Structure formats: C-alpha cells, structure tokens
Amino acid sequence: MKKNSKQWLLGKTFDTFCPLGPVMVTKDEIKDPHNLALRCLVNGEVMQDSNTSQLVFSIEACIAWVSRFFPLKPGDVLLTGTPPGVGVFRNPPIFLKAGDTVVCEIEGIGKLTNPVVDE
C-alpha cells in the first residue's frame, strides 16, 4: 500500500522514519535560513541538490499556517517538503534498498548518514 500510494503521507510514514540530526539548531544559529544549500546522496551519488531559497513557501509562512491548526511549542520541528530529484520520478525510477547509504547535508549545519536496512 505504501509503495503504490498516490498519497505521500502513506508513502512516507513508517516506524523508525524521520531521522533528524546529527544536531538541531535554533534560528539564532543560522545566518539566513532562506539561503542554505542542501543535498541528498545515495551511495555517494547526488540525488538532490537544492537550496532553501527554492522553498515554495517561506519558513515564516509555514509557521503561520501550521500554527492556525496546532499549537507550536519550543522543540517542535516543521518539515518543509522535498527538493527535486525524488527517485520515484526518475526514469527509470530509483528506490532505496537494503545496503544503500543515504547522506543528507545542510550547509553550515552538518551531515546525517543513514544505512538502509530490511527488517
């Protein structure tokens, strides 16, 4: 169901998903959150290469919209979406498999490395 779902929520919602880190930073630690380079590599190959300047909605607009429906508290995390380069839209489509290594990095913050395992 998750692999064939046209609804992104079902395709992205698994136990143990949404790794965050290796550090969390507060807004005072980021000079310009609207101009951060970000990349995602799978097995060393760049799959996504973008910048927060490409966000459809500003971070402030996202906070304003979400806070209309949910009370936001210190420590809450908002995820802003996916940059171009998603594997399912490649030709041919690319899907993660056991043994792959995914590295996500944001300029000035750090890298998060995750092995893909089959449980």
Stockholm file with secondary structure:
# STOCKHOLM 1.0

chainA/1-119         MKKNSKQWLLGKTFDTFCPLGPVMVTKDEIKDPHNLALRCLVNGEVMQDSNTSQLVFSIEACIAWVSRFFPLKPGDVLLTGTPPGVGVFRNPPIFLKAGDTVVCEIEGIGKLTNPVVDE
#=GR chainA/1-119 SS CTTTCSSHHHHHCCTTCCCCCSCCCCGGGCSCTTSCEEEEEETTEEEEEEEGGGCSSCHHHHHHHHTTTSCCCTTCCCCCCCCSCCGGGSSSCCCCCTTCEEEEEETTTEEEEEECCCC
#=GC SS_cons         CTTTCSSHHHHHCCTTCCCCCSCCCCGGGCSCTTSCEEEEEETTEEEEEEEGGGCSSCHHHHHHHHTTTSCCCTTCCCCCCCCSCCGGGSSSCCCCCTTCEEEEEETTTEEEEEECCCC
//
